[in-house]
Amino acid sequence: MPYELFIALRYLRARRRQTAVSIVTVIAVAGIAAGVAALIFAQGLANGFREEVQEKILGGTAHLNLLTTDNSGIENYRELTNIVRQVPGVSSASATIYEPVLISAGDRQEPAVIKGIDFHSGEAAVSELSASLIEGSPEDLRPRPSGQSAGEQSEPPVEIEGTILGKDLARTLGVKRGDMVTVFSARTRLTPIGPAPRYARLRVVGIFSAGLYEYDSKWAYVSLALAQRLTGSGETAGVIQMKVSDIYAVREIGERVLAAVQAAAQSGKREEFMTTNWQELNRPLFAALKMQQRVVVVFFLVLIVIAALNIITTLTMMVLEKQSDIAILRAQGATSQSIRRIFTCQGLMIGVIGALIGTVLGPGLAQAANVWRLISIPAEIYSVSYITLRVHLQDCLLTAFLAVFISFLATLYPVRSASQINPAEALRHE
């Protein structure tokens, strides 16, 4: 062991006449540990919230959408759906329609968005809904011949169309599976007495819970055929939605989809179709979350810097206590560089011990919060009801490194003072 490290370890041990120095050292270690643990916990919280929201968004919506530039609808949507399925990187594709509506049940009305399910697209069309269903089945949305109910066998067979509502939307309307609702579209149709709103009486055949409040409180699923009648769009689809194999390569996959569609289009006009992806549609949200995480990191780094100021206090007090020791070491041949190493090692050991304790404590607190679900938040404001903290190894290592580096910076002034002690002046008063 180098003698500088040996002396630094001896200086960390308390003696009776150095109790104050020992207390300040413990406070410095505790401060670094608390700062590191708090920063790791905060990063886990920010990561968990961002990833939770991202998973819910990707679970309830498409990764990539194909639509016309003028939003007029896609007439040959079945042919184009088969084409985009063959594009490398596209896992599944199906046609759909999104339409804002007003849903009425008794004396309650609530604005919502209906989404059409194209059963001709196969399993891909219903897999998204199946993953979030808590009551009913996607098959209950299929148009049924007159005389069959869309719900249970005991229900009166008076309706041939059904809808599946988000759990919060169903609670707001005060309906449950088997109840009737009326869906009003903003589109109108001509009647002998003038324009009239398009509407449909539907049976609630299921309830879904996507885990994201924006979906659970505003969305309703219907068959694509019913959505086409409510919008008056005929045999068209508003969007061809796709799931991709790599969500972070969605931009490149979108370019391949657009090229394949334009190659198959008779007009050959590239501006006829366009694509949107989940990153573009949610850019403001994820930019805000990214900024929030940066603010959290800066805030807790400031706390670590404040805690590291105790290292300056500890080493300054130690230098004052050890002036005679330093003078004797210098008289015996120790260089200024060796004196600097002694107190630098002491400061670094305080930082390393604090960082190690914090690196263990932070993930431990995060795990306890996950087990007991301690981080619950209002779903109406933040879209999710509770946060699962997700602590990443690289965040822990980076936080520990920053804590040790800040501790090293805190040793510069005391170390410089210790190396400049004149042995003759220090021993004169002994």
Order of alpha helices (4+ residues) and beta strands (2+ residues): alpha-alpha-beta-alpha-beta-beta-beta-alpha-beta-beta-alpha-beta-beta-alpha-beta-alpha-beta-alpha-beta-alpha-alpha-alpha-alpha-alpha-alpha-alpha-alpha
